[in-house]
Amino acid sequence: MNLNPIARPAAVPGLLLHRGGENVSREDVFAVRTPSGTDTWYPLSHRSLVLEVQSELKACGFQLTGESHALSHDGARYFGVFSINQPTRSPGEVGWVVGLRNSHDKTYPAGLVAGTRVFVCDNLAFSGEVRLSRKHTKHAFRDLRQLMARAVGQLGEKFRKLDQRVDAYRLQPLSDRGAHDFIVRSINCRVITPTQVPDVLKEWREPSYDAFQPRTLWSLFNAYTEVFKRGNPHTTVHRSQALHGMCDAVVGLAS
């Protein structure tokens, strides 16, 4: 199977970068040298993770419509996003994405997370419903294909549930008072920090995009994800998972 076609998916806008990180090409990611392991630590190459995810997505019938990659800490930490779709689905205003991460400095194991991208603003959010987590142990590379196939095989149903979530958020009216109460509670749930409250309030009161003028939970959700653009992508994964949990509670969906 040719995993490196000449026709490469377009870049995914909105890829979040942490301090010291930079957007890079796939070739830059593949060029990162994987450090030598130890008796108890066997790092996975960024290249292996990217190619295995791409292979399994295609095997499960997903179309790859975009990709973006970022590196930091001299290439030791990787974060990437694949924009995907299925032939039978019209993406409408919201697309599906798969986030990837890996590290060569023992910061975190290789991981995969499902999420969404709002086209009008390129906001990304991750639900955490499908995750691959593998410590860099002796058989990490051997087990990667099996673990990845299992995780990617669940994506279709999980993404359909994400679409249902978005529809429920969009149909849920929200008053200013309700939004303010939600924002206060979101500090305790670690969705945002106290210093981010003014930014979320501004996006709620004066949305940067006309699509979020309606006073709904969906508009508030995107006020948060607009602010998330300025943050660390790894922290944002956890924060957007918590945000989904709070919004699910409002509309009566099980997380």
Beta strands, then each sheet from edge to edge (+ up, - down):
strand 1: 22-24
strand 2: 63-72
strand 3: 77-85
strand 4: 94-103
strand 5: 110-118
strand 6: 123-134
sheet 1: 1+ 2- 3+ 4- 5+ 6-
end
